[in-house]
Amino acid sequence: MIKSLYVRVVLTYVTAVSIGLISAFLLSQFVIQTYGDQFIENLQIELAKDAASLEQAIRSNGIEQVGALLKQKGYAEKYDVRLYDSSRVMRVINGRDSSDLFIIPDQVVRFVLNGETYRGRDVSPSELVIGIPYEEAGSRYALFIQASEGSMSSVSTKLLIFALIINLLVGCVIIIIGAKYLVRPIRGMKAATEQLARGEFDIELEWSNRKDELGQLARSFNYMASQMQQLEGMRQTFVSNVSHEIQSPLTSISGFSKALQHNHLSEEERIRYLTIIQQESERVSRLTENLLKLASLESQHHPFSPCMYDLDEQLRQVVVSIEPLWSDKSIEWEMDLSRTKIKADEDQLNQVWMNIISNSIKFSPIGGHIRITIVKHIGSIEVRITDSGIGIPEEEQVKVFERFYKVDKSHNKIKSGNGLGLAIVKKIVSLHGGTVVLKSNSDAGITVIVTLPHIIS
């Protein structure tokens, strides 16, 4: 199987030339075999007619006037003329030098001198010769006329031109077919590019199974189209999720703001409505803050300032700072934090621990249990945060790191999540060259495992 477009182009050209030459040869042979006998017969008739005319002219004007007669009748350029006397000695020549002419055998000369007319190609396989007996003043002569080299070369020239035309036509047909085979995928890619420009991403080029460069290009194009289609789907989902997450609190704020305009509300109802408005405003604020944070992390200009600090102390401070979240639920803590120094962006990792631990508190029941552990390995470190909450189905665990993804597809306000926290966690950990995975516990809850490199303890 030819896998190179360059080789295919070269082979197409070579094939076109080869088939053209073979076709020209075969067609030339066909023409020669079909029309050759007719051509020879016509030439013999013409030769015989001109020979008889020349004989009569010689009888009337004498042998000495042969040269002038040939020029007068226009035979000088058309025929080669030889005259043999009774001794078979050539006396008169018109045309090519005697050394360039085929030798007429003695038996042929004697045949004509005996009064017979000769017609044939025995003298030269490629030339016709007419021999006519001639007698003057009691002497016998043999007059031989054959088509000159110019006449025969004109026929050869015509055959050569015919062969070249056939070669050109056949070659052009093959090259056109080959060019169509090569250009068709390019035209298809052009049309597909225009589809992409119109936002139509459901494209699959049919030439991807080719093994040459065009096949590679088609496969790359199909992959690009599928990725763009996936990105378009993600964009639409993102817009839908953002719209929903923003529209829901704005609707609540608008509704309760209108309710506050009524004078018949009690103070207790007014305070409750104001509290809901405040909560929904904070929800929108958190959403926009997380969106900006995620956009900043994905940009090339987000600040990254690694420094040496105590990781164990950072985890303790995070737990203390969110005490209002877990104290009301009577969460029990277990921390196995050996002294660990790490070189990382302290502010970014602080948000990682804040998001993960807040989720653990949020989904843990009253009186639940949360365990934080640091596990050291050669060249890396693991931070394990285990809760006793409701857990996450295994088929959902990979998806929770996607933007706006929620295990609860209803997008309700339970737990006040917007589906961006773990997406931010994954991005920050990735920027540090680490990984974050979820692991279901045997009894209940889930364990979040964050692995970070370049640990110094």
PyMOL commands that set and color helices and strands:
alter all, ss='L'
color gray80, all
select helices_A, chain A and resi 5-61+63-73+98-100+106-113+149-197+206-209+213-260+267-298+311-321+323-327+346-363+394-397+399-401+414-416+421-431
alter helices_A, ss='H'
color red, helices_A
select strands_A, chain A and resi 79-84+90-94+118-124+127-136+139-147+306-310+332-336+341-345+369-377+380-386+435-440+446-453+455-456
alter strands_A, ss='S'
color yellow, strands_A
deselect
rebuild
show_as cartoon
